[in-house]
């Protein structure tokens, strides 16, 4: 059973919260969403200039051999997608596929690119996305740290290999 691995950016590989603090002077939970998004939309290359999470590179190096697809949510407007693609091209490489959509459309977006027989696997920090992902027959890994996600993936791979015996 082949898996197609989809990886979120913000909160998994990229330090969105640090970027928000630097751009707005406030943490995400210290401001209204409309206030925060207005400032971020006016911040030149906000997404393109975000830093890796401290353990983001470690996770990416583990995932790279599996040829994952980035599946990242967008705020309203057209400003964020090109910036996220730029970040991915610079930090992950131009060969990495990048899909962008509203977060609530991640499952539907994944279905559009799945090949017959592939099982979609999503690594995301937003637990609220689990139900819609599992509804399409996917596997959801709630990302809390690189080590925890790598452990979950290793266990899953072990189960698959044992099933081949």
Backbone as ProteinMPNN parsed JSONL, in Angstrom:
{"seq_chain_A": "XXXXXXXXXXXXXXXXXXXXXXXXXXXXXXXXXXXXXXXXXXXXXXXXXXXXXXXXXXXXXXXXXXXXXXXXXXXXXXXXXXXXXXXXXXXXXXXXXXXXXXXXXXXXXXXXXXXXXXXXXXXXXXXXXXXXXXXXXXXXXXXXXXXXXXXXXXXXXXXXXXXXX", "coords_chain_A": {"N_chain_A": [[0.848, -1.177, 0.0], [0.977, 1.942, -1.124], [2.034, 5.056, 0.219], [1.209, 8.5, 0.091], [2.84, 11.212, 1.083], [1.965, 14.144, 2.679], [2.895, 17.332, 3.778], [2.492, 19.877, 6.099], [3.385, 23.364, 6.255], [3.572, 25.765, 8.078], [4.203, 25.755, 11.475], [5.051, 23.167, 11.374], [7.335, 22.765, 9.687], [8.148, 25.391, 9.44], [8.626, 28.429, 11.274], [6.088, 30.023, 12.014], [4.858, 31.408, 14.156], [6.972, 32.813, 15.4], [7.626, 34.498, 13.286], [5.261, 36.017, 13.111], [5.352, 37.381, 15.567], [7.679, 38.913, 15.173], [6.869, 40.495, 12.991], [4.538, 41.815, 13.838], [4.868, 42.537, 16.466], [3.479, 41.317, 18.424], [2.296, 38.274, 19.976], [0.58, 35.542, 18.35], [-1.757, 34.862, 19.786], [-2.291, 37.208, 21.091], [-3.626, 39.08, 19.634], [-6.242, 40.09, 17.378], [-7.487, 37.964, 14.753], [-8.094, 39.388, 12.357], [-6.673, 41.774, 12.655], [-4.027, 40.789, 12.812], [-3.704, 39.443, 10.277], [-4.008, 41.577, 8.532], [-1.707, 43.106, 8.999], [0.288, 41.219, 8.34], [-0.215, 40.768, 5.626], [0.661, 43.132, 4.566], [3.334, 43.032, 5.04], [6.369, 42.875, 3.522], [7.206, 40.037, 1.659], [6.56, 38.217, 3.739], [5.99, 35.38, 4.306], [7.987, 34.182, 2.743], [10.301, 34.818, 4.043], [10.334, 33.549, 6.49], [11.691, 31.741, 9.297], [13.136, 28.457, 9.703], [11.583, 26.069, 11.874], [13.053, 25.15, 15.03], [13.481, 22.324, 15.021], [12.753, 21.697, 12.479], [14.343, 21.238, 10.153], [15.49, 18.795, 10.767], [13.248, 17.088, 10.707], [12.548, 17.421, 8.004], [14.786, 16.336, 6.663], [14.514, 13.683, 7.37], [12.115, 13.092, 6.062], [12.588, 13.659, 3.357], [13.61, 11.494, 1.596], [11.237, 10.172, 1.016], [9.925, 11.652, -0.778], [8.022, 13.871, -0.234], [5.013, 15.903, -0.499], [4.372, 19.31, -0.191], [1.698, 20.636, 1.564], [-0.032, 23.267, 2.171], [-1.833, 25.61, 4.111], [-3.657, 28.634, 3.349], [-4.083, 32.15, 4.021], [-6.872, 34.4, 3.462], [-6.991, 36.057, 0.292], [-4.527, 36.796, -2.285], [-1.864, 36.969, -1.763], [-0.186, 35.283, -0.217], [0.4, 32.679, -1.284], [2.409, 32.797, -3.454], [4.603, 33.604, -1.906], [4.941, 31.478, -0.096], [5.586, 29.453, -1.878], [8.018, 30.444, -2.788], [9.562, 30.272, -0.416], [9.649, 27.476, -0.137], [10.964, 26.71, -2.527], [13.499, 27.873, -2.124], [14.383, 26.74, 0.354], [13.703, 24.001, 0.372], [13.955, 23.035, -2.168], [13.597, 23.195, -5.754], [12.344, 21.012, -6.861], [10.424, 20.014, -5.183], [7.031, 19.339, -4.802], [4.435, 21.729, -4.323], [1.433, 22.413, -2.836], [-1.213, 24.655, -2.407], [-3.912, 25.924, -0.464], [-7.065, 26.818, 1.096], [-7.052, 26.01, 4.538], [-9.16, 24.365, 5.382], [-9.746, 23.003, 3.099], [-7.843, 21.092, 2.629], [-8.031, 18.225, 2.545], [-9.662, 17.764, 0.284], [-8.057, 18.944, -1.671], [-5.817, 17.27, -1.625], [-6.976, 14.9, -2.567], [-7.32, 15.518, -5.233], [-4.84, 15.133, -6.401], [-3.978, 12.588, -5.83], [-2.824, 9.365, -6.784], [-4.259, 6.365, -8.187], [-4.769, 3.923, -5.69], [-3.002, 5.045, -3.86], [-2.447, 6.011, -0.476], [-3.334, 8.765, 1.361], [-1.258, 10.6, 3.532], [-1.085, 12.843, 6.092], [0.915, 15.253, 7.669], [0.526, 17.429, 10.159], [0.135, 20.312, 12.244], [-2.302, 21.082, 13.158], [-4.724, 19.735, 14.818], [-7.431, 19.838, 14.403], [-7.879, 19.278, 11.756], [-7.888, 16.579, 11.434], [-10.42, 14.978, 11.365], [-11.603, 15.507, 8.747], [-9.543, 14.643, 7.127], [-9.271, 11.931, 7.76], [-11.744, 11.091, 6.91], [-11.454, 10.859, 4.162], [-10.096, 8.565, 3.981], [-7.525, 8.802, 4.764], [-4.371, 8.95, 6.577], [-3.602, 10.587, 9.517], [-1.147, 12.473, 11.051], [-0.559, 14.034, 13.965], [1.381, 16.726, 14.387], [3.716, 17.52, 16.795], [6.331, 17.675, 17.484], [9.518, 17.209, 15.879], [10.781, 14.809, 16.637], [8.628, 13.297, 17.729], [6.95, 13.05, 15.496], [8.62, 11.708, 13.667], [8.925, 9.333, 15.086], [6.261, 8.377, 15.029], [5.949, 7.985, 12.255], [7.951, 6.075, 11.795], [6.963, 3.923, 13.277], [4.642, 3.406, 11.812], [5.743, 2.667, 9.325], [7.073, 0.366, 10.124], [4.886, -1.28, 10.772], [3.771, -1.57, 8.222], [5.837, -2.931, 6.879], [5.945, -5.289, 8.41], [3.502, -6.311, 7.738], [3.972, -7.216, 5.222], [5.256, -9.575, 5.475]], "CA_chain_A": [[0.0, 0.0, 0.0], [1.839, 3.13, -1.182], [1.58, 6.272, 0.896], [1.597, 9.807, -0.449], [3.031, 12.038, 2.276], [1.72, 15.576, 2.577], [3.46, 17.999, 4.95], [2.15, 21.28, 6.302], [4.559, 24.221, 6.483], [3.54, 26.576, 9.298], [4.061, 24.967, 12.688], [5.653, 21.848, 11.168], [8.698, 23.047, 9.227], [8.405, 26.831, 9.46], [8.26, 29.089, 12.533], [5.095, 31.063, 11.757], [4.611, 32.218, 15.356], [8.103, 33.738, 15.543], [7.464, 35.497, 12.231], [4.169, 36.917, 13.504], [5.865, 38.237, 16.642], [8.612, 39.878, 14.587], [6.173, 41.414, 12.076], [3.465, 42.583, 14.488], [5.223, 42.904, 17.832], [2.586, 40.595, 19.336], [2.095, 36.855, 19.7], [-0.66, 35.235, 17.635], [-2.893, 34.883, 20.715], [-2.422, 38.545, 21.689], [-4.235, 39.993, 18.664], [-7.361, 39.515, 16.627], [-7.052, 37.466, 13.443], [-8.161, 40.416, 11.306], [-5.548, 42.692, 12.89], [-2.793, 40.093, 12.466], [-3.611, 39.196, 8.842], [-3.828, 42.86, 7.838], [-0.285, 43.461, 9.1], [1.098, 40.245, 7.597], [-0.415, 40.982, 4.185], [1.45, 44.316, 4.179], [4.742, 42.785, 5.351], [7.002, 42.348, 2.302], [7.746, 38.67, 1.663], [6.415, 37.645, 5.083], [6.179, 33.92, 4.328], [9.245, 33.806, 2.093], [11.43, 35.092, 4.943], [10.206, 32.865, 7.776], [12.76, 30.824, 9.692], [12.815, 27.071, 10.026], [11.423, 25.723, 13.283], [14.327, 24.581, 15.483], [13.651, 20.928, 14.605], [12.157, 21.537, 11.153], [15.296, 20.624, 9.211], [15.623, 17.382, 11.145], [12.085, 16.395, 10.163], [12.611, 17.422, 6.541], [15.814, 15.393, 6.216], [13.931, 12.35, 7.504], [11.041, 12.938, 5.079], [13.03, 13.895, 1.976], [13.667, 10.303, 0.736], [9.881, 9.726, 0.681], [9.421, 12.608, -1.78], [6.747, 14.431, 0.227], [4.388, 17.067, -1.118], [3.958, 20.335, 0.765], [0.275, 20.977, 1.49], [-0.052, 24.352, 3.138], [-3.016, 26.46, 4.117], [-3.477, 30.046, 2.999], [-5.067, 33.137, 4.456], [-7.616, 34.973, 2.341], [-6.19, 36.928, -0.567], [-3.606, 36.107, -3.202], [-0.499, 37.38, -1.467], [0.63, 34.317, 0.522], [0.826, 31.496, -2.052], [3.732, 32.949, -4.086], [5.637, 33.679, -0.871], [5.178, 30.125, 0.42], [6.302, 28.728, -2.936], [9.396, 30.943, -2.759], [10.223, 29.658, 0.74], [9.886, 26.062, -0.453], [11.988, 26.62, -3.575], [14.797, 28.226, -1.537], [14.784, 25.894, 1.48], [13.462, 22.574, 0.152], [14.386, 22.706, -3.521], [12.572, 23.441, -6.772], [11.691, 19.76, -7.258], [9.396, 19.632, -4.203], [5.709, 19.848, -5.157], [3.797, 22.58, -3.314], [0.008, 22.655, -3.025], [-1.737, 25.657, -1.484], [-5.372, 25.979, -0.428], [-7.561, 27.125, 2.428], [-6.789, 24.833, 5.378], [-10.323, 23.471, 5.431], [-9.825, 22.279, 1.831], [-6.661, 20.246, 2.438], [-8.39, 16.86, 2.144], [-10.13, 17.807, -1.108], [-6.902, 19.259, -2.515], [-5.012, 16.05, -1.72], [-7.678, 13.944, -3.428], [-7.141, 15.916, -6.635], [-3.53, 14.727, -6.928], [-3.664, 11.196, -5.49], [-2.876, 8.349, -7.832], [-5.024, 5.2, -7.727], [-4.094, 3.048, -4.74], [-2.212, 5.771, -2.861], [-3.09, 6.406, 0.775], [-2.803, 10.07, 1.754], [-0.792, 10.745, 4.907], [-0.845, 14.263, 6.358], [1.608, 15.679, 8.886], [0.021, 18.789, 10.37], [0.048, 20.683, 13.657], [-3.688, 21.431, 13.485], [-5.51, 18.53, 15.107], [-8.797, 20.025, 13.893], [-7.957, 18.777, 10.384], [-7.927, 15.114, 11.452], [-11.653, 14.328, 10.89], [-11.791, 15.578, 7.292], [-8.491, 13.841, 6.501], [-9.599, 10.518, 7.939], [-12.938, 10.829, 6.091], [-11.05, 10.476, 2.8], [-9.308, 7.341, 4.083], [-6.139, 9.165, 5.0], [-3.732, 8.815, 7.888], [-3.262, 11.914, 10.024], [-0.163, 12.511, 12.135], [-0.58, 15.341, 14.622], [2.771, 17.128, 14.614], [4.041, 18.313, 17.985], [7.787, 17.838, 17.426], [10.135, 16.347, 14.866], [11.009, 13.478, 17.198], [7.353, 12.578, 17.848], [6.472, 12.73, 14.15], [9.505, 10.667, 13.135], [8.564, 8.107, 15.799], [4.981, 7.91, 14.476], [6.193, 7.484, 10.899], [8.745, 4.856, 11.906], [6.036, 2.866, 13.707], [3.774, 3.104, 10.674], [6.548, 1.928, 8.347], [7.318, -0.962, 10.694], [3.639, -2.032, 10.592], [3.641, -1.896, 6.796], [6.822, -3.961, 6.55], [5.53, -6.538, 9.053], [2.354, -6.803, 6.977], [4.455, -7.835, 3.982], [5.808, -10.914, 5.787]], "C_chain_A": [[0.896, 1.244, 0.0], [1.2, 4.332, -0.481], [2.028, 7.487, 0.103], [1.654, 10.731, 0.755], [2.854, 13.506, 1.926], [2.186, 16.21, 3.882], [3.02, 19.455, 4.969], [3.444, 22.072, 6.497], [4.54, 24.863, 7.867], [3.283, 25.705, 10.525], [4.6, 23.555, 12.563], [7.116, 22.015, 10.741], [9.107, 24.488, 9.504], [7.874, 27.463, 10.746], [7.359, 30.303, 12.287], [4.933, 31.982, 12.972], [5.738, 33.217, 15.612], [7.995, 34.854, 14.507], [6.374, 36.496, 12.549], [4.652, 37.882, 14.574], [6.807, 39.303, 16.086], [7.894, 40.917, 13.726], [5.19, 42.333, 12.79], [3.835, 43.104, 15.868], [4.359, 42.21, 18.871], [2.568, 39.119, 18.959], [0.754, 36.668, 18.997], [-1.858, 35.381, 18.558], [-3.1, 36.231, 21.405], [-3.095, 39.545, 20.753], [-5.38, 39.298, 17.941], [-6.837, 39.002, 15.288], [-7.069, 38.553, 12.367], [-7.014, 41.415, 11.43], [-4.239, 42.048, 12.419], [-2.651, 39.937, 10.949], [-3.426, 40.482, 8.057], [-2.357, 43.27, 7.85], [0.564, 42.509, 8.251], [0.976, 40.443, 6.092], [0.391, 42.171, 3.675], [2.945, 44.141, 4.442], [5.412, 42.16, 4.13], [7.597, 40.951, 2.521], [7.659, 38.002, 3.034], [6.719, 36.148, 5.093], [7.527, 33.504, 3.755], [10.438, 33.959, 3.03], [11.327, 34.391, 6.295], [11.382, 31.924, 8.015], [12.229, 29.396, 9.799], [12.433, 27.003, 11.505], [12.734, 25.089, 13.74], [14.553, 23.123, 15.059], [13.072, 20.646, 13.213], [13.076, 20.861, 10.153], [15.465, 19.13, 9.489], [14.465, 16.572, 10.562], [12.178, 16.312, 8.645], [13.638, 16.42, 6.024], [15.329, 13.953, 6.348], [12.924, 12.087, 6.383], [11.517, 12.953, 3.629], [13.078, 12.622, 1.109], [12.289, 9.783, 0.296], [9.206, 10.643, -0.338], [8.061, 13.2, -1.386], [6.291, 15.624, -0.61], [4.041, 18.048, -0.009], [2.487, 20.651, 0.503], [0.028, 22.012, 2.577], [-1.281, 25.236, 2.977], [-2.666, 27.914, 3.849], [-4.483, 30.923, 3.728], [-5.838, 33.623, 3.227], [-6.731, 35.935, 1.561], [-5.204, 36.119, -1.381], [-2.139, 36.328, -2.87], [0.379, 36.266, -0.914], [1.172, 33.17, -0.333], [2.18, 31.684, -2.737], [4.869, 32.999, -3.064], [5.962, 32.296, -0.307], [5.932, 29.285, -0.614], [7.776, 29.155, -2.987], [10.163, 30.305, -1.613], [10.586, 28.209, 0.409], [10.985, 25.896, -1.495], [13.379, 26.865, -2.985], [15.267, 27.177, -0.535], [14.64, 24.393, 1.237], [13.93, 22.11, -1.218], [13.255, 22.852, -4.514], [11.809, 22.182, -7.19], [10.55, 19.349, -6.325], [8.045, 20.21, -4.62], [5.091, 20.625, -3.997], [2.344, 22.806, -3.717], [-0.446, 23.665, -1.983], [-3.26, 25.682, -1.599], [-5.79, 26.538, 0.93], [-7.393, 25.863, 3.266], [-7.948, 23.85, 5.374], [-10.495, 22.667, 4.139], [-8.644, 21.332, 1.602], [-7.015, 18.842, 1.963], [-8.82, 16.827, 0.678], [-8.975, 18.077, -2.069], [-6.013, 18.028, -2.694], [-5.663, 15.036, -2.658], [-7.473, 14.249, -4.907], [-5.838, 15.397, -7.239], [-3.154, 13.278, -6.611], [-3.744, 10.303, -6.721], [-3.689, 7.163, -7.301], [-4.187, 4.317, -6.807], [-3.259, 3.754, -3.693], [-3.067, 6.099, -1.638], [-2.497, 7.745, 1.192], [-2.446, 10.114, 3.236], [-0.444, 12.214, 5.11], [-0.142, 14.446, 7.689], [1.25, 17.141, 9.079], [-0.071, 19.063, 11.863], [-1.376, 21.023, 14.09], [-4.537, 20.169, 13.6], [-6.922, 18.627, 14.539], [-8.967, 19.516, 12.458], [-8.08, 17.254, 10.311], [-9.235, 14.531, 10.895], [-11.822, 14.357, 9.37], [-10.742, 14.737, 6.569], [-8.825, 12.355, 6.598], [-10.858, 10.132, 7.157], [-12.58, 10.398, 4.675], [-10.187, 9.211, 2.809], [-7.842, 7.59, 4.345], [-5.669, 8.875, 6.411], [-3.266, 10.199, 8.296], [-2.252, 11.762, 11.15], [-0.159, 13.927, 12.688], [0.85, 15.701, 15.015], [2.885, 17.974, 15.873], [5.544, 18.564, 18.073], [8.322, 16.912, 16.344], [10.306, 14.936, 15.406], [9.722, 12.668, 17.28], [6.831, 12.167, 16.474], [7.319, 11.63, 13.52], [9.187, 9.326, 13.787], [7.261, 7.524, 15.254], [5.168, 7.313, 13.086], [6.979, 6.177, 10.913], [7.864, 3.688, 12.323], [5.132, 2.441, 12.563], [4.522, 2.281, 9.627], [6.827, 0.504, 8.828], [6.076, -1.843, 10.507], [3.47, -2.467, 9.14], [4.593, -3.029, 6.429], [6.463, -5.305, 7.175], [4.35, -7.154, 8.311], [2.752, -7.483, 5.682], [4.986, -9.245, 4.211], [4.794, -12.002, 5.545]], "O_chain_A": [[1.508, 1.562, 1.02], [-0.002, 4.576, -0.585], [3.109, 7.49, -0.486], [0.628, 11.003, 1.379], [3.491, 14.036, 1.016], [1.908, 15.692, 4.964], [3.16, 20.173, 3.978], [4.474, 21.506, 6.862], [5.374, 24.555, 8.72], [2.272, 25.007, 10.603], [4.609, 22.812, 13.545], [8.02, 21.464, 11.37], [10.275, 24.768, 9.77], [6.813, 27.085, 11.245], [7.806, 31.448, 12.344], [4.878, 33.203, 12.823], [5.474, 34.354, 16.003], [8.244, 36.02, 14.816], [6.529, 37.689, 12.292], [4.385, 39.081, 14.492], [6.737, 40.465, 16.486], [8.268, 42.089, 13.729], [5.021, 43.489, 12.403], [3.185, 44.014, 16.383], [4.485, 42.479, 20.065], [2.789, 38.75, 17.806], [-0.107, 37.547, 19.05], [-2.872, 35.96, 18.166], [-4.007, 36.366, 22.226], [-3.128, 40.739, 21.052], [-5.462, 38.07, 17.908], [-5.866, 39.534, 14.751], [-6.15, 38.626, 11.551], [-6.453, 41.851, 10.425], [-3.445, 42.676, 11.719], [-1.602, 40.259, 10.391], [-2.759, 40.484, 7.022], [-1.824, 43.725, 6.838], [1.457, 42.949, 7.528], [1.959, 40.3, 5.365], [0.761, 42.22, 2.502], [3.737, 45.018, 4.099], [5.07, 41.043, 3.741], [8.38, 40.727, 3.443], [8.584, 37.3, 3.442], [7.612, 35.702, 5.814], [8.14, 32.557, 4.249], [11.467, 33.312, 2.84], [12.165, 34.624, 7.166], [11.981, 31.389, 7.082], [11.03, 29.171, 9.963], [12.918, 27.805, 12.303], [13.463, 24.539, 12.914], [15.684, 22.73, 14.771], [12.921, 19.489, 12.821], [12.637, 20.004, 9.387], [15.568, 18.316, 8.571], [14.673, 15.501, 9.992], [11.919, 15.259, 8.061], [13.379, 15.725, 5.041], [15.687, 13.099, 5.537], [12.884, 10.992, 5.823], [10.904, 12.32, 2.77], [12.619, 12.669, -0.032], [12.187, 9.041, -0.682], [8.052, 10.428, -0.712], [7.077, 13.051, -2.111], [7.074, 16.254, -1.321], [3.474, 17.653, 1.01], [2.085, 20.901, -0.633], [-0.105, 21.675, 3.753], [-1.704, 25.561, 1.867], [-1.543, 28.361, 4.086], [-5.599, 30.493, 4.019], [-5.489, 33.292, 2.094], [-5.826, 36.551, 2.123], [-5.062, 34.911, -1.192], [-1.263, 35.911, -3.628], [1.592, 36.296, -1.122], [2.303, 32.734, -0.118], [3.036, 30.807, -2.619], [5.964, 32.499, -3.321], [7.127, 31.98, -0.069], [6.813, 28.5, -0.261], [8.664, 28.329, -3.202], [11.29, 29.845, -1.801], [11.712, 27.778, 0.654], [11.846, 25.028, -1.353], [14.327, 26.148, -3.307], [16.428, 26.767, -0.569], [15.37, 23.597, 1.829], [14.261, 20.94, -1.408], [12.089, 22.66, -4.17], [10.746, 22.276, -7.803], [9.792, 18.433, -6.644], [7.913, 21.424, -4.778], [5.208, 20.228, -2.837], [2.06, 23.323, -4.797], [-0.102, 23.544, -0.807], [-3.821, 25.489, -2.677], [-4.952, 26.71, 1.815], [-7.573, 24.757, 2.755], [-7.738, 22.637, 5.364], [-11.309, 21.744, 4.093], [-8.467, 20.825, 0.495], [-6.36, 18.319, 1.061], [-8.388, 15.958, -0.08], [-8.923, 17.504, -3.157], [-5.513, 17.775, -3.79], [-4.978, 14.39, -3.451], [-7.455, 13.34, -5.737], [-5.741, 15.238, -8.455], [-2.122, 12.793, -7.075], [-4.612, 10.467, -7.578], [-3.791, 6.981, -6.087], [-3.036, 4.003, -7.112], [-2.84, 3.124, -2.722], [-4.249, 6.419, -1.755], [-1.282, 7.854, 1.359], [-3.239, 9.712, 4.087], [0.388, 12.767, 4.39], [-0.542, 13.876, 8.705], [1.62, 17.992, 8.27], [-0.324, 18.154, 12.653], [-1.624, 21.229, 15.277], [-5.002, 19.618, 12.602], [-7.538, 17.608, 14.229], [-10.096, 19.342, 11.999], [-8.347, 16.703, 9.243], [-9.177, 13.662, 10.025], [-12.152, 13.335, 8.769], [-11.023, 14.177, 5.509], [-8.676, 11.614, 5.626], [-11.02, 8.971, 6.782], [-13.329, 9.645, 4.053], [-9.619, 8.829, 1.786], [-7.01, 6.7, 4.171], [-6.462, 8.594, 7.311], [-2.616, 10.9, 7.521], [-2.478, 11.006, 12.095], [0.189, 14.885, 11.998], [1.45, 15.053, 15.873], [2.234, 19.011, 16.001], [5.979, 19.55, 18.668], [7.66, 15.953, 15.946], [10.007, 13.967, 14.709], [9.713, 11.485, 16.942], [6.325, 11.057, 16.309], [6.779, 10.713, 12.9], [9.179, 8.296, 13.113], [7.163, 6.315, 15.042], [4.612, 6.26, 12.777], [6.699, 5.274, 10.125], [7.996, 2.587, 11.788], [4.885, 1.251, 12.369], [3.984, 1.306, 9.103], [6.819, -0.442, 8.04], [6.192, -3.009, 10.13], [3.073, -3.599, 8.866], [4.202, -3.978, 5.749], [6.653, -6.348, 6.55], [4.213, -8.377, 8.26], [1.97, -8.238, 5.104], [5.148, -10.017, 3.266], [5.09, -13.179, 5.755]]}, "name": "protein", "num_of_chains": 1, "seq": "XXXXXXXXXXXXXXXXXXXXXXXXXXXXXXXXXXXXXXXXXXXXXXXXXXXXXXXXXXXXXXXXXXXXXXXXXXXXXXXXXXXXXXXXXXXXXXXXXXXXXXXXXXXXXXXXXXXXXXXXXXXXXXXXXXXXXXXXXXXXXXXXXXXXXXXXXXXXXXXXXXXXX"}
